[in-house]
């Protein structure tokens, strides 16, 4: 059951010579729910794009399902950042989900996206999985931010993904909805591996099985924990008198079990840890 | 028969008026389709840039003594591809670059026309067109353009929809996003140039933006938005022509006046309705 879904080793990526990611190594197994946290500009989206094969790292390798990413892209369900920015777009929920069934071996002239009965059935099932039964004929713009984001996840589920990749999925959802959304991700079937990127700490309240902090380098910690060291990497080190320093010690105090027991993987700077925790 | 209807019948007895009505309807089809795509992809500014830069092509044609239409089409396609490339590559500076090309194309055209001996093209007819003097040949050209646009849009509809709705996702699904962007900008350039000749630059921009905006409020799909935009556009053209005939005012301007009046009425009504609904929810 510890099939390797994603393995990244010694990845380095630079935009015009400015390194964004350095010495990044990471392994994710089937069924994991990985939270990727990091400050803005820390390289989270770049990492996602490398996993999708939209960007090619200058150094190191990315293997998804043991192959190069652009060959297995159709097995990755991708939920892009700001997917809901098109607020007024005239489209109904069912049509959005059906987009996920687009033929993946597509060029401009051969791509198809047929409204077959099987696809519609499947789209209804995907909507059921995200808890939006009966909304299929609704206009997308009439839904709330959280519901809209679920529609986008349902679209990603149309491709029967083995790996679900979400980039800042809660950017447009109110604080209350965020927790529900992360809970919902945790409740997806255990065969789907989920990687969620966020700079939003509310994700730490959801049942993830591992956490990675990305800030030019990547640090991985297994388990459902967030400790002071990881927080320092997220927000920088602060004097105790600084409000941020107080915040960090308070938040890490909320997870006492972790603060006491340092996972051994944390010794090395860029841990590529295998993990036991399955959903 | 009531007075206004009688006037309308009287108006349609003139050949030039029949041509004007047909030109308006044909332009509506092209503008409804392309305008909807332009509006949902937020390319209105780019469309404006292409339309103005087209004047450079007009100037070049007169200066070099080339046939006007092919020369303008070529020039505009070139300018539009340049804008498309810039807007893809330097996203943050896209509006500035388009603004520069917009002004440069127009100035280039005016200078070349100044340098052309013996001929002085009227800038006003480029800006406002002459819908009352449309030759039959141009009507056929517009009908052909409509046919091409309908074919291309229905063939690429799924891809255009995915591309317009969520470009990042389209890219992740392996769609040729850059190619689609160029196709869309090319379609816009072609439409704008073909229709400028008939109805003028300002009317093209108005027909590209106002009907799709009105349609977007209610439409449940991109295809329906296109159809509704065509409908609104036809209403504006016919209404504007009738008013221009009745009161003897410039036809292009009166079409835009009708469209703008509808635009402000509808947005005003929407605002009032939203406020009423908000206060109703509060009480």
Interface residues (C-beta under 8 A of the other chain):
Chain A: X52 X54 X73 X74 X76 X78 X80 X81 X83 X86 X88 X89 X90 X91 X92 X95 X96 X99 X102 X104 X105 X106 X107 X108 X111 X112 X113 X139 X155
Chain B: X40 X156 X158 X159 X161 X162 X164 X165 X166 X168 X169 X171 X172 X173 X174 X175 X176 X179 X180 X183 X215 X216 X219 X220 X221 X222 X224 X225
